[in-house]
């Protein structure tokens, strides 16, 4: 499981790093203001759809269903089931895309009510419509990725999203070379989003992944209705972090540039969340589904314990690092071109508050697979809905007094509300199995991360803010490297991890997939 986790995490890390490059270029090209707010509000809508369908979301519903059909009726029946899912999802998303295009002014008014009565709303609608073709391609891409994940073939599914960022980076680079102004540049950049979706689909089809879903059919029979009745709640629940950001953007749209500040701050949160969260949704769901279906309580406890250790071991130090180093990170990544020092300060303050919710987001990703593996997608959905309501109510109050930082704190509170709801419900229904090794390691992980955070805090003021960009880059790199080294050393000293044993485990042959 850990080997698969590392495969998914590596691909996600590469995608997120490209995402940083993309967003740094977007900041330089569009800056902050009406054009940037309009583009990012539209892009936020696409990102919700992206997370709703991909990056582990549909995986949570499709993988258990596909495995049950395969184990019960065989590989041919599983391929036929997948063919019906692929055909139905593709047709439905084409129809939905057309409907959304017609209703886009109303949808953008709901997403960004602060744009109402301004030219920003028209810009957001135009950008969102240009991005919509991505939705039609995202459906078949997600189904094919889910089928590959169910077979334990994670490499292709986690590296294909790189094409999304590569296409956008290429488009932004061309626009910067042509010295295009922000008002013109937003439209071709928005149109490139759909092209990026097409590239992902072509890459998957080139690997003959479509043979996993044959024959291709559109069907709304009883089996398909049952699948979608479970899939849709699971997809919405898996996109909890994006829904919370939508809640924040709804309130932030009334404050100039706040949508942009929150967007760029959240991009930094998505790096550790993607590395841990996507891997949890991709790897843990099939692992737990097999263990639950086989009644193997030891395997369930082992999978959940290792997942909790990995989640805590990566999320906690990342949270402390982002809080302590918020301003130098934001300045280094985004303070270029039209993105000024004031924007950096506002984005850094929002990042510090958003980071407080990162452990909760990761905890949700670690807890939700226990429900998905048991065919329960409604409980995670209800937890997500509760967190959304909490975030909106608090954002209205805190956003009025503290602006983007208050909204960011509200998003973090909404995430913790969802995480605690899942934990209470799971404990009451089936109990989360955590083995003795995890109970011993988790406090030690927290101690090592706290020591790392203290080191970063003590070194944070060593480099003056007015230092040259190269000096700041080197200093920040050294701080992060020192923090990682100290954290890794403490994990070794405290007996949490043996790097020699970990390296040996990665070289061992993987466990075969039963029934494959």
C-alpha positions in Angstrom: 0.0 0.0 0.0 2.8 2.4 0.9 4.5 1.7 -2.5 1.3 2.6 -4.3 0.9 5.6 -2.0 4.3 6.9 -3.0 3.6 6.3 -6.7 0.4 8.4 -6.4 2.0 11.0 -4.2 5.0 11.5 -6.6 2.7 12.0 -9.5 0.5 14.4 -7.5 3.6 16.3 -6.3 4.7 16.8 -9.9 1.3 18.0 -10.9 1.1 20.4 -7.9 4.6 21.8 -8.6 3.5 22.4 -12.2 0.4 24.0 -10.8 2.5 26.4 -8.8 4.4 27.3 -11.9 1.1 27.8 -13.7 -0.4 30.0 -11.0 2.8 32.0 -10.6 2.6 32.8 -14.3 -1.2 33.6 -14.0 -0.4 36.0 -11.2 2.3 37.7 -13.4 0.0 37.8 -16.4 -3.3 38.8 -14.8 -2.2 40.3 -11.4 -5.1 40.9 -9.0 -8.2 42.9 -9.8 -11.4 42.6 -11.9 -9.8 40.6 -14.8 -8.0 38.2 -12.4 -11.0 37.8 -10.1 -13.3 37.0 -13.1 -10.9 34.4 -14.5 -10.2 32.8 -11.1 -13.8 32.6 -10.2 -14.5 30.8 -13.5 -11.4 28.6 -12.9 -12.6 27.8 -9.4 -15.8 26.4 -11.0 -13.7 24.2 -13.3 -11.5 23.1 -10.4 -14.5 22.0 -8.4 -15.7 19.9 -11.4 -12.1 18.5 -11.7 -12.0 17.5 -8.1 -15.7 16.3 -8.2 -14.8 13.9 -10.9 -11.1 13.2 -10.7 -8.3 13.0 -8.1 -9.9 10.2 -6.2 -13.5 11.5 -6.1 -15.2 9.2 -8.6 -12.6 6.6 -7.6 -14.3 6.4 -4.2 -17.6 5.2 -5.8 -16.5 3.4 -9.0 -13.7 1.2 -7.5 -15.8 -0.6 -4.9 -18.6 -1.2 -7.3 -16.3 -2.5 -10.1 -14.5 -4.8 -7.7 -17.8 -6.3 -6.5 -19.0 -7.0 -10.0 -15.7 -8.5 -11.0 -15.5 -10.7 -7.9 -19.1 -11.8 -8.3 -19.6 -12.2 -12.0 -16.1 -12.2 -13.6 -14.0 -9.9 -15.8 -16.3 -9.8 -18.8 -19.2 -8.6 -16.6 -17.0 -6.0 -15.0 -16.0 -4.7 -18.4 -19.6 -4.5 -19.5 -20.5 -2.7 -16.3 -17.6 -0.2 -16.8 -18.8 0.3 -20.5 -22.2 1.3 -19.2 -20.7 3.7 -16.7 -18.4 5.2 -19.3 -21.1 5.7 -21.9 -23.6 7.1 -19.4 -21.2 9.4 -17.7 -20.0 10.8 -21.0 -23.4 11.4 -22.4 -24.7 13.0 -19.1 -21.8 15.4 -18.9 -22.2 16.6 -22.5 -25.8 17.3 -21.7 -24.9 19.0 -18.4 -22.2 21.1 -20.1 -24.8 22.5 -22.6 -27.2 23.2 -19.7 -24.5 25.0 -17.7 -23.5 27.1 -20.7 -27.1 28.4 -21.0 -27.4 29.0 -17.2 -23.9 30.4 -16.7 -24.9 34.0 -15.9 -27.1 32.6 -13.1 -24.5 30.2 -11.9 -21.8 32.8 -11.7 -24.1 35.2 -9.9 -24.5 32.5 -7.2 -20.8 31.7 -7.1 -19.7 35.4 -7.0 -22.7 37.5 -6.0 -20.3 40.4 -5.4 -19.8 40.6 -9.2 -23.5 41.4 -9.8 -24.0 44.7 -11.5 -20.4 45.0 -12.6 -18.4 44.2 -15.8 -16.6 41.5 -13.8 -19.7 39.2 -13.9 -19.7 39.4 -17.8 -16.0 38.6 -17.9 -16.5 35.6 -15.5 -19.4 34.2 -17.6 -17.3 34.5 -20.8 -14.3 32.8 -19.2 -16.4 30.0 -17.7 -18.1 29.2 -21.0 -14.8 29.0 -22.8 -13.6 26.5 -20.1 -16.7 24.3 -20.3 -15.5 21.8 -22.9 -13.2 20.5 -20.2 -16.2 19.1 -18.4 -17.2 16.9 -21.4 -13.7 15.4 -21.6 -13.3 15.0 -17.8 -16.1 12.4 -17.6 -14.5 9.6 -19.7 -11.0 10.6 -18.4 -12.2 10.0 -14.8 -13.9 6.7 -15.5 -10.8 5.3 -17.3 -8.6 6.5 -14.4 -10.9 4.8 -11.9 -10.7 1.5 -13.8 -6.9 1.6 -13.9 -6.9 2.4 -10.1 -9.1 -0.6 -9.4 -6.5 -2.8 -11.0 -3.7 -1.3 -9.0 -2.3 0.5 -12.1 -1.7 3.9 -10.5 1.2 5.4 -12.5 -0.7 6.4 -15.6 -3.6 7.9 -13.7 -1.5 10.1 -11.5 0.8 11.3 -14.3 -1.8 12.1 -16.9 -3.0 15.2 -15.1 0.4 16.7 -15.7 -0.8 17.5 -19.2 -3.5 19.9 -17.8 -0.8 22.1 -16.3 1.6 21.7 -19.1 -1.0 23.0 -21.7 -1.8 26.0 -19.5 1.8 26.9 -18.8 2.5 26.7 -22.6 -0.4 29.1 -23.3 0.6 31.5 -20.6 4.2 31.6 -21.8 3.1 32.4 -25.3 0.9 35.2 -24.0 3.7 36.7 -21.9 6.1 36.5 -24.9 3.5 38.4 -27.0 3.1 40.9 -24.1 -0.6 40.4 -24.2 -2.6 42.7 -21.8 -4.6 41.0 -19.0 -8.0 41.8 -20.6 -7.1 40.0 -23.9 -5.1 37.2 -22.3 -7.8 35.8 -20.1 -9.9 34.5 -23.0 -7.4 32.3 -24.9 -6.1 31.1 -21.5 -9.7 30.0 -20.6 -10.1 28.2 -24.0 -6.9 26.3 -23.3 -8.6 24.6 -20.3 -10.7 22.5 -22.7 -7.7 21.6 -24.8 -6.0 20.4 -21.7 -8.9 18.0 -21.0 -8.7 16.6 -24.5 -5.0 15.9 -24.2 -5.6 13.9 -21.0 -8.3 11.8 -22.7 -6.0 11.1 -25.8 -3.2 10.1 -23.5 -5.4 7.5 -21.7 -6.9 6.2 -25.0 -3.4 5.8 -26.4 -2.7 3.2 -23.7 -5.7 1.1 -24.8 -7.4 1.7 -21.5 -10.8 1.9 -23.3 -10.7 -2.0 -23.6 -11.5 -2.0 -19.8 -14.9 -0.6 -20.6 -16.5 -2.6 -23.4 -19.0 -2.6 -25.0 -19.7 1.2 -24.7 -23.4 1.8 -23.9 -25.7 4.4 -22.4 -27.9 2.8 -19.8 -30.2 3.9 -17.0 -31.1 0.4 -15.8 -31.6 -0.5 -12.2 -27.9 -1.3 -11.7 -26.8 2.0 -13.2 -29.4 3.9 -11.1 -28.1 2.2 -8.0 -24.5 3.0 -8.9 -25.2 6.7 -9.5 -27.3 6.9 -6.3 -24.1 6.1 -4.4 -21.6 7.7 -6.7 -23.0 11.2 -6.8 -23.0 11.7 -3.0 -19.5 10.3 -2.8 -18.3 12.5 -5.6 -19.7 15.6 -3.8 -18.3 14.6 -0.5 -14.8 13.9 -1.9 -14.7 17.4 -3.2 -15.2 18.9 0.3 -12.1 21.2 0.2 -13.2 22.7 -3.1 -16.8 23.3 -1.9 -15.4 25.1 1.2 -13.4 27.3 -1.1 -16.5 28.0 -3.2 -18.2 29.0 0.0 -15.3 31.4 0.8 -15.3 32.8 -2.8 -19.0 33.5 -2.6 -18.4 35.8 0.4 -15.1 37.1 -0.8 -16.5 38.3 -4.2 -17.8 41.4 -2.4 -14.3 42.5 -1.5 -11.9 43.6 -4.4 -9.0 41.2 -5.0 -10.1 38.9 -2.1 -11.1 36.1 -4.5 -7.5 36.2 -5.9 -5.8 36.3 -2.5 -7.8 33.3 -1.3 -7.2 31.4 -4.6 -3.4 31.8 -4.5 -3.3 31.0 -0.8 -5.3 27.8 -1.3 -3.0 26.7 -4.1 -0.3 26.3 -1.4 -2.7 24.3 0.8 -3.4 22.0 -2.2 0.2 20.8 -2.4 0.3 18.8 0.8 -3.4 18.1 0.6 -3.0 16.7 -2.9 0.1 14.6 -2.0 -1.7 13.0 1.0 -5.4 13.4 0.1 -5.4 12.2 -3.5 -3.2 9.2 -2.5 -5.6 8.3 0.3 -8.6 8.4 -2.1 -6.8 6.5 -4.8 -5.0 3.8 -2.8 -6.9 3.3 0.4 -10.4 2.8 -1.1 -9.5 -0.4 -3.0 -7.3 -1.6 -0.1 -10.1 -1.2 2.4 -12.8 -2.5 0.0 -10.9 -5.8 -0.3 -10.4 -6.1 3.5 -14.0 -5.2 4.4 -15.4 -7.5 1.7 -13.2 -10.4 2.9 -14.1 -9.8 6.6 -10.4 -9.4 7.4 -10.5 -7.2 10.5 -6.7 -7.2 10.9 -6.2 -6.0 7.3 -8.8 -3.2 7.9 -6.9 -2.1 11.1 -3.6 -2.3 9.3 -4.7 -0.2 6.3 -6.5 2.4 8.5 -3.5 2.7 10.9 -0.9 3.1 8.2 -3.1 5.7 6.5 -3.5 7.7 9.7 0.2 7.6 10.3 1.0 8.7 6.8 -1.6 11.5 6.9 -0.5 12.8 10.3 3.2 12.5 9.4 2.8 14.6 6.3 0.0 17.0 7.2 1.1 18.2 10.6 4.7 19.4 9.6 3.3 20.8 6.4 0.8 22.9 8.5 3.4 24.3 10.7 5.7 25.0 7.8 3.1 26.9 5.9 2.1 29.0 8.9 5.7 29.9 9.8 7.0 30.5 6.3 3.8 31.9 4.7 5.1 35.3 3.7 8.4 34.2 2.2 6.8 31.4 0.3 4.1 33.7 -1.2 6.6 36.4 -2.1 8.9 33.9 -3.8 6.2 32.2 -5.8 3.8 35.0 -6.7 5.3 38.5 -6.2 6.1 39.1 -9.9 4.7 41.4 -12.6 1.2 42.6 -11.7 1.2 40.9 -8.3 2.6 43.4 -5.7 3.9 43.4 -2.2 0.4 44.2 -0.8 -1.0 41.2 -2.5 1.7 39.1 -1.0 0.9 40.2 2.5 -2.8 39.7 2.1 -2.3 36.3 0.5 0.2 35.2 3.3 -2.3 36.1 6.0 -5.0 34.1 4.3 -2.6 31.2 3.9 -1.8 31.1 7.7 -5.5 30.7 8.5 -6.2 28.2 5.7 -3.3 26.1 6.9 -5.0 25.5 10.3 -7.6 23.5 8.4 -5.1 21.3 6.5 -5.0 18.5 9.1 -8.8 18.4 9.1 -8.8 18.1 5.3 -6.3 15.3 5.4 -8.2 13.6 8.3 -11.3 13.6 6.1 -9.4 11.9 3.3 -8.2 9.3 5.7 -11.6 8.6 7.4 -13.9 8.7 4.3 -12.6 5.5 2.6 -13.8 3.5 5.6 -17.4 4.6 4.7 -16.9 4.2 0.9 -15.5 0.7 1.4 -18.8 -0.2 3.1 -20.9 1.3 0.4 -21.9 4.3 2.5 -21.5 7.6 0.5 -24.2 9.5 2.3 -22.4 10.0 5.6 -19.3 11.8 4.0 -21.8 13.9 2.0 -23.7 15.0 5.1 -20.4 15.8 6.9 -19.3 17.9 3.8 -22.7 19.7 3.9 -22.3 20.5 7.6 -18.8 21.9 7.0 -20.1 24.0 4.1 -22.9 25.6 6.3 -20.4 26.3 9.1 -18.0 27.9 6.7 -20.6 30.1 5.1 -22.1 31.3 8.4 -18.7 32.1 9.9 -17.4 33.7 6.7 -20.3 36.1 6.7 -19.4 37.2 10.2 -15.6 37.0 10.1 -15.3 38.3 6.5 -17.1 41.5 7.5 -14.5 42.3 10.2 -11.3 40.6 9.0 -11.7 40.4 5.2 -10.0 37.5 3.3 -8.2 36.3 6.5 -11.6 36.0 8.3 -13.0 34.0 5.4 -9.9 31.8 5.4 -10.4 31.0 9.1 -14.0 30.2 8.4 -13.0 27.6 5.7 -10.6 26.0 8.2 -13.4 25.8 10.8 -15.7 24.2 8.2 -13.1 21.5 7.5 -12.7 20.7 11.2 -16.5 20.5 11.5 -16.7 17.9 8.7 -13.7 15.9 10.1 -15.2 15.7 13.6 -18.6 14.6 12.2 -17.0 11.8 10.3 -15.0 10.6 13.3 -18.0 10.6 15.6 -20.2 8.8 13.1 -17.6 6.2 12.2 -16.8 5.5 15.9 -20.5 5.0 16.7 -21.2 2.8 13.7 -18.2 0.5 13.2 -15.3 1.9 15.2 -12.1 3.0 13.6 -9.5 0.3 14.1 -6.1 1.8 15.1 -3.5 -0.8 16.0 -1.0 -0.6 18.9 1.8 0.6 16.6 -0.1 3.6 15.5 -1.1 4.5 19.0 2.6 4.5 19.9 3.8 6.4 16.8 1.2 9.2 16.5 2.3 11.2 19.6 5.9 10.8 18.5 5.1 12.1 15.0 3.4 15.1 16.6 6.5 15.8 18.8 8.9 15.6 15.9 6.7 17.9 13.8 6.5 20.4 16.7 10.3 20.5 17.0 10.6 21.1 13.3 8.1 23.9 13.5 10.1 25.5 16.3 13.3 25.3 14.2 11.6 27.0 11.3 10.2 29.7 13.6 13.6 30.5 15.1 15.1 30.8 11.6 12.3 32.7 10.0 13.7 36.2 10.7 17.3 35.5 9.6 16.7 36.8 6.1 15.6 40.5 5.8 12.4 41.0 3.7 14.2 43.4 1.3 16.8 40.8 0.4 17.5 40.1 -3.3 15.2 37.5 -4.9 18.0 34.9 -5.3 19.1 35.3 -1.7 15.5 34.8 -0.6 15.2 31.7 -2.8 18.4 30.2 -1.4 17.4 31.0 2.2 13.9 29.6 1.9 15.3 26.4 0.2 17.8 26.0 3.1 15.1 26.5 5.7 12.8 23.9 4.2 15.7 21.4 3.6 16.9 21.9 7.2 13.3 21.4 8.5 12.8 18.2 6.5 16.2 16.9 7.7 15.5 17.6 11.3 12.0 16.1 11.1 13.3 12.9 9.4 16.1 12.6 12.0 13.7 12.9 14.9 11.4 10.3 13.4 14.4 7.9 13.2 15.5 8.7 16.8 12.0 8.4 18.2 11.6 5.0 16.5 8.7 6.1 14.3 10.4 5.2 11.0 13.4 3.1 10.0 14.6 4.4 6.6 16.5 1.2 5.9 13.4 -0.9 6.5 11.3 1.4 4.4 13.7 1.3 1.5 13.8 -2.5 1.7 10.0 -2.7 1.8 9.8 -0.6 -1.4 12.0 -3.1 -3.2 9.8 -6.1 -2.3 7.3 -7.4 -4.9 3.8 -6.0 -4.5 1.0 -8.2 -3.2 -1.0 -9.6 -6.2 -4.5 -8.4 -6.6 -6.8 -11.3 -5.8 -9.1 -12.1 -8.6 -7.2 -9.9 -11.1 
